[in-house]
Amino acid sequence: MSSEPNFLDVKIMGREYRVACAPAERDALLSAVDLVDNKMREIAQRTKSTIAERVAVMAALNIAHEHLSGAAGNPSETVFEAVDTSDAKRRISDMGARIDAVLAPQQNLDL
């Protein structure tokens, strides 16, 4: 198995980008590209803005808001559901337990 990253060339709003991507993550990345491209085009059309950076920031904020608000039936949910967060949640829980173990003896100190 090669340790070299695999790359995928994608196009968002007519601009090409080369993105590092493991073969197993290709479909999820392509879904994310479609989501971002569609959202950016929608915002560019609605705001009549041609400044790519502004459109990208507005698209990112819209996608984040939709994700955090948990809007039902939203196409962005499909992309975010593809991300497995169980490992991250387990690691955060483990870190919390370690922090608690380190701080427990300090709670007994008389200040």
VMD Tcl script that builds the backbone (N, CA, C; Angstrom):
set m [mol new atoms 333]
animate dup $m
set s [atomselect $m all]
$s set {name element resname resid chain x y z} {
  {N N MET 1 A 0.840 -1.174 0.000}
  {CA C MET 1 A 0.000 0.000 0.000}
  {C C MET 1 A 0.884 1.236 0.000}
  {N N SER 2 A 0.647 2.149 -0.889}
  {CA C SER 2 A 1.461 3.342 -1.038}
  {C C SER 2 A 1.079 4.390 -0.004}
  {N N SER 3 A 2.106 5.103 0.505}
  {CA C SER 3 A 1.834 6.179 1.456}
  {C C SER 3 A 1.633 7.501 0.731}
  {N N GLU 4 A 1.792 7.505 -0.598}
  {CA C GLU 4 A 1.588 8.724 -1.365}
  {C C GLU 4 A 0.103 9.055 -1.436}
  {N N PRO 5 A -0.230 10.349 -1.278}
  {CA C PRO 5 A -1.643 10.704 -1.349}
  {C C PRO 5 A -2.179 10.562 -2.778}
  {N N ASN 6 A -3.432 10.209 -2.877}
  {CA C ASN 6 A -4.109 10.176 -4.164}
  {C C ASN 6 A -4.749 11.542 -4.357}
  {N N PHE 7 A -4.838 11.978 -5.586}
  {CA C PHE 7 A -5.410 13.277 -5.861}
  {C C PHE 7 A -6.614 13.144 -6.781}
  {N N LEU 8 A -7.519 14.066 -6.625}
  {CA C LEU 8 A -8.705 14.116 -7.461}
  {C C LEU 8 A -8.849 15.552 -7.944}
  {N N ASP 9 A -9.000 15.726 -9.233}
  {CA C ASP 9 A -9.224 17.058 -9.794}
  {C C ASP 9 A -10.721 17.320 -9.821}
  {N N VAL 10 A -11.125 18.434 -9.221}
  {CA C VAL 10 A -12.539 18.794 -9.156}
  {C C VAL 10 A -12.710 20.208 -9.684}
  {N N LYS 11 A -13.941 20.529 -10.028}
  {CA C LYS 11 A -14.236 21.855 -10.551}
  {C C LYS 11 A -15.387 22.445 -9.743}
  {N N ILE 12 A -15.153 23.648 -9.211}
  {CA C ILE 12 A -16.173 24.377 -8.450}
  {C C ILE 12 A -16.291 25.762 -9.054}
  {N N MET 13 A -17.478 26.090 -9.486}
  {CA C MET 13 A -17.763 27.364 -10.152}
  {C C MET 13 A -16.772 27.665 -11.279}
  {N N GLY 14 A -16.466 26.630 -12.054}
  {CA C GLY 14 A -15.610 26.812 -13.211}
  {C C GLY 14 A -14.121 26.819 -12.923}
  {N N ARG 15 A -13.744 26.744 -11.659}
  {CA C ARG 15 A -12.325 26.729 -11.308}
  {C C ARG 15 A -11.922 25.311 -10.920}
  {N N GLU 16 A -10.748 24.905 -11.378}
  {CA C GLU 16 A -10.279 23.562 -11.088}
  {C C GLU 16 A -9.405 23.558 -9.844}
  {N N TYR 17 A -9.579 22.496 -9.047}
  {CA C TYR 17 A -8.810 22.315 -7.824}
  {C C TYR 17 A -8.329 20.873 -7.772}
  {N N ARG 18 A -7.127 20.676 -7.295}
  {CA C ARG 18 A -6.600 19.327 -7.061}
  {C C ARG 18 A -6.653 19.092 -5.557}
  {N N VAL 19 A -7.345 18.012 -5.168}
  {CA C VAL 19 A -7.596 17.724 -3.767}
  {C C VAL 19 A -7.043 16.344 -3.432}
  {N N ALA 20 A -6.328 16.256 -2.302}
  {CA C ALA 20 A -5.868 14.948 -1.835}
  {C C ALA 20 A -7.086 14.157 -1.383}
  {N N CYS 21 A -7.151 12.908 -1.809}
  {CA C CYS 21 A -8.345 12.112 -1.512}
  {C C CYS 21 A -8.018 10.632 -1.585}
  {N N ALA 22 A -8.319 9.926 -0.502}
  {CA C ALA 22 A -8.158 8.467 -0.507}
  {C C ALA 22 A -9.228 7.870 -1.422}
  {N N PRO 23 A -8.907 6.788 -2.110}
  {CA C PRO 23 A -9.882 6.179 -3.015}
  {C C PRO 23 A -11.218 5.851 -2.343}
  {N N ALA 24 A -11.182 5.436 -1.089}
  {CA C ALA 24 A -12.416 5.078 -0.379}
  {C C ALA 24 A -13.292 6.305 -0.101}
  {N N GLU 25 A -12.710 7.501 -0.157}
  {CA C GLU 25 A -13.452 8.724 0.144}
  {C C GLU 25 A -13.881 9.483 -1.110}
  {N N ARG 26 A -13.599 8.909 -2.272}
  {CA C ARG 26 A -13.858 9.600 -3.545}
  {C C ARG 26 A -15.327 10.005 -3.707}
  {N N ASP 27 A -16.244 9.076 -3.484}
  {CA C ASP 27 A -17.664 9.368 -3.680}
  {C C ASP 27 A -18.151 10.448 -2.716}
  {N N ALA 28 A -17.702 10.384 -1.462}
  {CA C ALA 28 A -18.103 11.398 -0.480}
  {C C ALA 28 A -17.553 12.769 -0.871}
  {N N LEU 29 A -16.317 12.803 -1.356}
  {CA C LEU 29 A -15.733 14.072 -1.785}
  {C C LEU 29 A -16.490 14.637 -2.973}
  {N N LEU 30 A -16.827 13.786 -3.933}
  {CA C LEU 30 A -17.581 14.263 -5.105}
  {C C LEU 30 A -18.956 14.795 -4.696}
  {N N SER 31 A -19.577 14.177 -3.715}
  {CA C SER 31 A -20.859 14.687 -3.205}
  {C C SER 31 A -20.666 16.052 -2.561}
  {N N ALA 32 A -19.582 16.198 -1.808}
  {CA C ALA 32 A -19.284 17.485 -1.170}
  {C C ALA 32 A -19.010 18.561 -2.223}
  {N N VAL 33 A -18.290 18.205 -3.274}
  {CA C VAL 33 A -18.009 19.149 -4.359}
  {C C VAL 33 A -19.314 19.600 -5.007}
  {N N ASP 34 A -20.219 18.664 -5.282}
  {CA C ASP 34 A -21.512 19.017 -5.873}
  {C C ASP 34 A -22.297 19.955 -4.959}
  {N N LEU 35 A -22.300 19.657 -3.667}
  {CA C LEU 35 A -23.011 20.498 -2.706}
  {C C LEU 35 A -22.441 21.909 -2.698}
  {N N VAL 36 A -21.121 22.019 -2.599}
  {CA C VAL 36 A -20.473 23.334 -2.541}
  {C C VAL 36 A -20.670 24.092 -3.860}
  {N N ASP 37 A -20.484 23.416 -4.975}
  {CA C ASP 37 A -20.652 24.058 -6.279}
  {C C ASP 37 A -22.077 24.578 -6.452}
  {N N ASN 38 A -23.059 23.752 -6.131}
  {CA C ASN 38 A -24.456 24.174 -6.262}
  {C C ASN 38 A -24.783 25.342 -5.335}
  {N N LYS 39 A -24.296 25.273 -4.090}
  {CA C LYS 39 A -24.570 26.347 -3.138}
  {C C LYS 39 A -23.906 27.646 -3.585}
  {N N MET 40 A -22.670 27.570 -4.068}
  {CA C MET 40 A -21.976 28.769 -4.524}
  {C C MET 40 A -22.660 29.378 -5.743}
  {N N ARG 41 A -23.100 28.534 -6.670}
  {CA C ARG 41 A -23.797 29.048 -7.860}
  {C C ARG 41 A -25.127 29.708 -7.481}
  {N N GLU 42 A -25.824 29.086 -6.541}
  {CA C GLU 42 A -27.089 29.635 -6.057}
  {C C GLU 42 A -26.872 31.017 -5.430}
  {N N ILE 43 A -25.867 31.137 -4.589}
  {CA C ILE 43 A -25.586 32.405 -3.914}
  {C C ILE 43 A -25.094 33.447 -4.909}
  {N N ALA 44 A -24.230 33.059 -5.841}
  {CA C ALA 44 A -23.728 33.992 -6.848}
  {C C ALA 44 A -24.869 34.539 -7.695}
  {N N GLN 45 A -25.809 33.678 -8.043}
  {CA C GLN 45 A -26.947 34.113 -8.855}
  {C C GLN 45 A -27.876 35.025 -8.047}
  {N N ARG 46 A -28.120 34.643 -6.798}
  {CA C ARG 46 A -29.026 35.405 -5.950}
  {C C ARG 46 A -28.462 36.781 -5.590}
  {N N THR 47 A -27.148 36.855 -5.347}
  {CA C THR 47 A -26.544 38.116 -4.915}
  {C C THR 47 A -25.942 38.898 -6.073}
  {N N LYS 48 A -25.886 38.289 -7.223}
  {CA C LYS 48 A -25.263 38.896 -8.405}
  {C C LYS 48 A -23.798 39.236 -8.147}
  {N N SER 49 A -23.165 38.485 -7.253}
  {CA C SER 49 A -21.771 38.715 -6.906}
  {C C SER 49 A -20.873 37.846 -7.773}
  {N N THR 50 A -19.767 38.435 -8.233}
  {CA C THR 50 A -18.786 37.684 -9.006}
  {C C THR 50 A -17.483 37.505 -8.222}
  {N N ILE 51 A -17.464 37.959 -6.988}
  {CA C ILE 51 A -16.272 37.826 -6.157}
  {C C ILE 51 A -16.286 36.432 -5.528}
  {N N ALA 52 A -15.428 35.560 -6.043}
  {CA C ALA 52 A -15.436 34.151 -5.650}
  {C C ALA 52 A -15.225 33.976 -4.148}
  {N N GLU 53 A -14.343 34.751 -3.558}
  {CA C GLU 53 A -14.072 34.603 -2.119}
  {C C GLU 53 A -15.324 34.916 -1.295}
  {N N ARG 54 A -16.030 35.968 -1.652}
  {CA C ARG 54 A -17.250 36.336 -0.925}
  {C C ARG 54 A -18.319 35.249 -1.086}
  {N N VAL 55 A -18.472 34.759 -2.299}
  {CA C VAL 55 A -19.461 33.703 -2.565}
  {C C VAL 55 A -19.095 32.439 -1.788}
  {N N ALA 56 A -17.795 32.103 -1.740}
  {CA C ALA 56 A -17.355 30.909 -1.013}
  {C C ALA 56 A -17.638 31.027 0.480}
  {N N VAL 57 A -17.369 32.196 1.044}
  {CA C VAL 57 A -17.625 32.396 2.476}
  {C C VAL 57 A -19.118 32.310 2.763}
  {N N MET 58 A -19.930 32.935 1.942}
  {CA C MET 58 A -21.384 32.889 2.144}
  {C C MET 58 A -21.899 31.456 1.991}
  {N N ALA 59 A -21.366 30.710 1.034}
  {CA C ALA 59 A -21.769 29.312 0.858}
  {C C ALA 59 A -21.377 28.490 2.077}
  {N N ALA 60 A -20.163 28.695 2.576}
  {CA C ALA 60 A -19.713 27.956 3.763}
  {C C ALA 60 A -20.607 28.266 4.959}
  {N N LEU 61 A -20.953 29.522 5.144}
  {CA C LEU 61 A -21.831 29.892 6.260}
  {C C LEU 61 A -23.214 29.272 6.102}
  {N N ASN 62 A -23.743 29.285 4.890}
  {CA C ASN 62 A -25.058 28.686 4.645}
  {C C ASN 62 A -25.042 27.183 4.900}
  {N N ILE 63 A -24.023 26.504 4.416}
  {CA C ILE 63 A -23.927 25.059 4.604}
  {C C ILE 63 A -23.776 24.733 6.088}
  {N N ALA 64 A -22.929 25.486 6.785}
  {CA C ALA 64 A -22.742 25.258 8.225}
  {C C ALA 64 A -24.035 25.499 8.986}
  {N N HIS 65 A -24.739 26.557 8.640}
  {CA C HIS 65 A -26.008 26.859 9.313}
  {C C HIS 65 A -27.023 25.740 9.077}
  {N N GLU 66 A -27.132 25.286 7.838}
  {CA C GLU 66 A -28.066 24.202 7.523}
  {C C GLU 66 A -27.704 22.938 8.289}
  {N N HIS 67 A -26.424 22.646 8.375}
  {CA C HIS 67 A -25.974 21.448 9.090}
  {C C HIS 67 A -26.274 21.568 10.584}
  {N N LEU 68 A -25.925 22.705 11.173}
  {CA C LEU 68 A -26.102 22.878 12.611}
  {C C LEU 68 A -27.561 22.993 13.015}
  {N N SER 69 A -28.394 23.531 12.140}
  {CA C SER 69 A -29.811 23.659 12.468}
  {C C SER 69 A -30.557 22.352 12.230}
  {N N GLY 70 A -29.921 21.400 11.519}
  {CA C GLY 70 A -30.536 20.091 11.285}
  {C C GLY 70 A -31.788 20.174 10.441}
  {N N ALA 71 A -31.799 21.075 9.478}
  {CA C ALA 71 A -32.965 21.251 8.621}
  {C C ALA 71 A -33.306 19.943 7.916}
  {N N ALA 72 A -34.525 19.441 8.126}
  {CA C ALA 72 A -34.971 18.172 7.541}
  {C C ALA 72 A -35.121 18.316 6.034}
  {N N GLY 73 A -34.769 17.250 5.347}
  {CA C GLY 73 A -34.937 17.221 3.899}
  {C C GLY 73 A -33.899 18.029 3.156}
  {N N ASN 74 A -32.871 18.491 3.852}
  {CA C ASN 74 A -31.851 19.308 3.232}
  {C C ASN 74 A -30.829 18.411 2.535}
  {N N PRO 75 A -30.468 18.719 1.283}
  {CA C PRO 75 A -29.501 17.891 0.571}
  {C C PRO 75 A -28.154 17.809 1.283}
  {N N SER 76 A -27.798 18.823 2.076}
  {CA C SER 76 A -26.497 18.804 2.746}
  {C C SER 76 A -26.430 17.707 3.789}
  {N N GLU 77 A -27.582 17.252 4.290}
  {CA C GLU 77 A -27.581 16.201 5.302}
  {C C GLU 77 A -26.972 14.914 4.762}
  {N N THR 78 A -27.183 14.633 3.502}
  {CA C THR 78 A -26.646 13.425 2.905}
  {C C THR 78 A -25.130 13.418 2.987}
  {N N VAL 79 A -24.510 14.552 2.712}
  {CA C VAL 79 A -23.062 14.651 2.757}
  {C C VAL 79 A -22.572 14.481 4.186}
  {N N PHE 80 A -23.188 15.169 5.129}
  {CA C PHE 80 A -22.723 15.121 6.498}
  {C C PHE 80 A -22.983 13.766 7.141}
  {N N GLU 81 A -24.015 13.060 6.730}
  {CA C GLU 81 A -24.280 11.734 7.270}
  {C C GLU 81 A -23.223 10.740 6.808}
  {N N ALA 82 A -22.548 11.040 5.698}
  {CA C ALA 82 A -21.527 10.137 5.190}
  {C C ALA 82 A -20.271 10.172 6.051}
  {N N VAL 83 A -20.131 11.186 6.880}
  {CA C VAL 83 A -18.967 11.309 7.752}
  {C C VAL 83 A -19.224 10.529 9.033}
  {N N ASP 84 A -18.336 9.591 9.341}
  {CA C ASP 84 A -18.476 8.777 10.552}
  {C C ASP 84 A -17.864 9.529 11.716}
  {N N THR 85 A -18.696 9.952 12.661}
  {CA C THR 85 A -18.213 10.725 13.798}
  {C C THR 85 A -18.018 9.869 15.039}
  {N N SER 86 A -18.294 8.581 14.964}
  {CA C SER 86 A -18.209 7.738 16.157}
  {C C SER 86 A -16.793 7.695 16.722}
  {N N ASP 87 A -15.790 7.616 15.863}
  {CA C ASP 87 A -14.412 7.584 16.345}
  {C C ASP 87 A -14.051 8.906 17.018}
  {N N ALA 88 A -14.455 10.011 16.432}
  {CA C ALA 88 A -14.163 11.318 17.028}
  {C C ALA 88 A -14.848 11.459 18.382}
  {N N LYS 89 A -16.097 11.014 18.485}
  {CA C LYS 89 A -16.814 11.086 19.757}
  {C C LYS 89 A -16.130 10.232 20.817}
  {N N ARG 90 A -15.665 9.039 20.427}
  {CA C ARG 90 A -14.970 8.166 21.366}
  {C C ARG 90 A -13.677 8.817 21.839}
  {N N ARG 91 A -12.923 9.416 20.931}
  {CA C ARG 91 A -11.660 10.059 21.293}
  {C C ARG 91 A -11.896 11.254 22.204}
  {N N ILE 92 A -12.938 12.024 21.943}
  {CA C ILE 92 A -13.260 13.163 22.805}
  {C C ILE 92 A -13.636 12.671 24.195}
  {N N SER 93 A -14.415 11.608 24.260}
  {CA C SER 93 A -14.791 11.030 25.547}
  {C C SER 93 A -13.565 10.551 26.313}
  {N N ASP 94 A -12.636 9.897 25.609}
  {CA C ASP 94 A -11.392 9.433 26.237}
  {C C ASP 94 A -10.571 10.610 26.765}
  {N N MET 95 A -10.500 11.684 25.997}
  {CA C MET 95 A -9.758 12.865 26.447}
  {C C MET 95 A -10.401 13.456 27.702}
  {N N GLY 96 A -11.730 13.510 27.708}
  {CA C GLY 96 A -12.444 14.025 28.878}
  {C C GLY 96 A -12.155 13.199 30.113}
  {N N ALA 97 A -12.108 11.873 29.959}
  {CA C ALA 97 A -11.816 10.988 31.088}
  {C C ALA 97 A -10.397 11.213 31.589}
  {N N ARG 98 A -9.453 11.400 30.677}
  {CA C ARG 98 A -8.066 11.656 31.091}
  {C C ARG 98 A -7.942 12.995 31.814}
  {N N ILE 99 A -8.629 14.006 31.326}
  {CA C ILE 99 A -8.600 15.319 31.981}
  {C C ILE 99 A -9.188 15.210 33.380}
  {N N ASP 100 A -10.315 14.514 33.503}
  {CA C ASP 100 A -10.928 14.316 34.825}
  {C C ASP 100 A -9.973 13.605 35.773}
  {N N ALA 101 A -9.257 12.593 35.268}
  {CA C ALA 101 A -8.323 11.844 36.111}
  {C C ALA 101 A -7.169 12.724 36.583}
  {N N VAL 102 A -6.706 13.612 35.730}
  {CA C VAL 102 A -5.611 14.512 36.101}
  {C C VAL 102 A -6.087 15.572 37.087}
  {N N LEU 103 A -7.283 16.084 36.920}
  {CA C LEU 103 A -7.797 17.161 37.757}
  {C C LEU 103 A -8.346 16.678 39.099}
  {N N ALA 104 A -8.744 15.414 39.196}
  {CA C ALA 104 A -9.349 14.890 40.441}
  {C C ALA 104 A -8.477 15.109 41.669}
  {N N PRO 105 A -7.162 14.814 41.642}
  {CA C PRO 105 A -6.338 15.029 42.833}
  {C C PRO 105 A -6.246 16.507 43.229}
  {N N GLN 106 A -6.366 17.404 42.273}
  {CA C GLN 106 A -6.266 18.827 42.575}
  {C C GLN 106 A -7.502 19.347 43.292}
  {N N GLN 107 A -8.619 18.658 43.156}
  {CA C GLN 107 A -9.839 19.094 43.832}
  {C C GLN 107 A -9.709 18.912 45.340}
  {N N ASN 108 A -8.833 18.044 45.780}
  {CA C ASN 108 A -8.663 17.760 47.195}
  {C C ASN 108 A -7.668 18.697 47.869}
  {N N LEU 109 A -7.016 19.544 47.087}
  {CA C LEU 109 A -6.033 20.478 47.640}
  {C C LEU 109 A -6.737 21.600 48.392}
  {N N ASP 110 A -6.199 21.969 49.531}
  {CA C ASP 110 A -6.706 23.116 50.281}
  {C C ASP 110 A -5.962 24.350 49.812}
  {N N LEU 111 A -6.702 25.297 49.329}
  {CA C LEU 111 A -6.056 26.516 48.847}
  {C C LEU 111 A -6.072 27.552 49.887}
}
mol reanalyze $m
mol bondsrecalc $m
mol representation Tube
mol addrep $m
